[in-house]
Amino acid sequence: MTEGRKSQTRKKWPQPQPAQGTQCAMYKLDLPIDLKEVAAIERRRNKEQQRQSRIFNAKYRTIGVDVATLERQVEERKTLERTEKARDEAFDADRQQYDKIALMLEQRELEVARDLTRAVQNFSEQHQQPEDRREFDLYDPDALKKDRPARVSDDDPRCGPASLQMFAGEDLSEKERKKLQTELSKKWLTEQKDERKRSEAQHKFADHLYDKKRVELDERTQHLSRMEEDCRKAVIMATNNFNQALAMEASERRRLEKQKEEDNNFAEIYNHLTGDILTENPEAAVSSFGAHRVVPDRWKGMSPEQLKAILETQEMQCQEKQRLKEEEKQRNTEWDRQRLLAGRAAMTLEQQEEEFSREIRKRLDQHNQQLSREQKAHLEYLDKVVYTNNPTAHFHSQFNTTSR
């Protein structure tokens, strides 16, 4: 049926007929081969083969990319990065070299400028001083100091008739001037005499005070010496008295300590003789933490009443222990009976569960048999009615013959 369907869908192409007679002259079989067309055909054929190899290859078809091309691109990218890195390193080295050269040139330029400035300054200091200028006298700050006064004395030759500084024969205040000079001289002499007298009186008074002060200091020194000697004697006497008192006090203290030690020894001996240890007082063994506790190093044993109480307590404990054993025995017997009843009930439930499981398994088997019969009938229906036209190997061979 499939072969018939294929034959119906396949087109009927006309078969070429052999050339006859005059028809052979219509075809030019001796034409030259077109190399471009042959190359184009070969190129398309190669591309089709490459496309088929990519499409029919499960690995390339699943990945969806050209791994070799990607690896080549990655390698080219790495090569490009290495080239750029090497070029950047070369540029960096050149830049560092140029920076060093520029820095050296800048330093040299600074040194040349510094030397030129120093030379200009030295030349100015040596050959271009302000006083060497032609117009220095116009702005000299010491011009007034250097200039001569208008009148040096009465005999100054510059004071001529036209100078209006001195007129010949003029001295109108000569008498007053001489009188004033004489009075001033007398006044100076009187002041000098008074000053000398006052100075001599002060020297005499100072010498008198110095003599009195020296005598007073001598008397005071002698008095202090006598007081120091008396004080030294008093200190020595007080020291001797104090040492004697200390010696007497020390001897008395030793006597009292010895007497006290002897009294303590006698008291200790008496306490030992009349104490709780030698007399074996049972109350001495009672601890301060309670009457039920004793001091081990003072305890001399239990009294008859205590021993009797202990025996009575032990007897009561034995009776109590016997009673607890009887109760535990009865309890274990009751647990055994309960465990036996629980085992019987569990066995009964297990038998009921097994019977219920067998019933369920039997029903499942019947249901599975019914499903098997139905599935077998369905498969026979598919094989005999539905799937009657199975494809042959020729039907599968027509796939994957081209990439289009």
C-alpha positions, 0 to 999 in steps of 0.5 A: 500500500505504501509503495502504491502511495509513493508511485502516485505522488512521484511525478512522471518526468518525460524521458529524454529521446535520442537525437534524430537527424536534423535535431543534432545540429541545434546543439553546440557540443564543442563550446569551451568550458566556462571556468567561473561557472565550474568554480561556482558549481564546485563551491556550491557543492563544497558548501553543501557537503560542509552543511550536510556534515554539520547537520548530520553530525549529532554533536554539532547539531546539539551544540548549535555552534562551530566549536573549531571556529570559536576556538580559532576566534578565542586563539586569535583574540588571545594573540591580539591581546598579547600583541596589544599588551606587548605594544602597551609595554613598549609604549610604557617603556618609551614613555618612561624613557621620554619622561626621564629625558624630559626630567633631565632636560628640565633640571638642566634648564633650571640649572642654566637659568639658576646660573644665569640669574646668579651671574646677572646678580653678581654683575649687578652687585659688582658693576651696577651699584646705585652710587655709580649712576649719573643721577644718583645725587637726585634720589640719594637718601643720605643727601642731607647728611652728606650736604654741608650746613648753610653756616659752619661758623662765624668765619665761614667763607660762604657767609658773604654779604649776600648770604644774609647769615651774618653781618659784620660788627653785630653782637648786641647781647654780649653783656647779658651773655657774659653775665649769664655765663658767670652766674651759671658758672657760680651755680655749677660750682656751688652745686658741685660743693654741696654734692661733695659734702653730701657724698662725704656725709653719706660715706661717714654715716655708712661707715658708722652703720657698718661698724655698729652692724659688725659689733652686733654680729660679733656679739650675736655670734658669741651668744649663738655659740654659747647657746649651741654648746648648752643645747649640745650638753642638754641633748647628750644628757637627754640621750643618756637618760632615754637610753637608760629608760629604754634599757629598763623598759626592755628588761621589764618587758622580757621579765613580763614575757617570760612570766606570761609564757610560764602562765600560758604553759601552766594553763595549757597543761591544766586544759589538757588534763581537764579537757574533752580529749583525755576525759573522752567527753562524747559531747566534744565530738558533736559538730557545729554543723548539726547534731547528726554530724561528728568531728572524726578526730574527737569521736570515741565511738557510739553509745549503746542507745545509738547502737540499738537504734542502728540495729532497729533501723537495719531490721526495719530496712530488711523488712522493707526490702522483703516487702519490696521484693514481694511486690516486684514479684507480684508485679512481674507475674502480672506483667507476664500474664498481660504479655501472654494475653497480648501475644494471643490477641496479636496472633489472632489479629495477624491471622485475620490480616493474612486472610484479608490479604489473601482475599485482596490478592485474589481479587487483584489477580482476577482484575489483572487477568481481566485487564490482560484479556482486554489489552490482548484484544486491543493489541490484536485490534491494532495489529489486524485493523489499524496498523495494516500498512507497516513502512519498509526500509525503502521508506526510511532510506529517503530521509536525510539525503540532502540538507535542504 
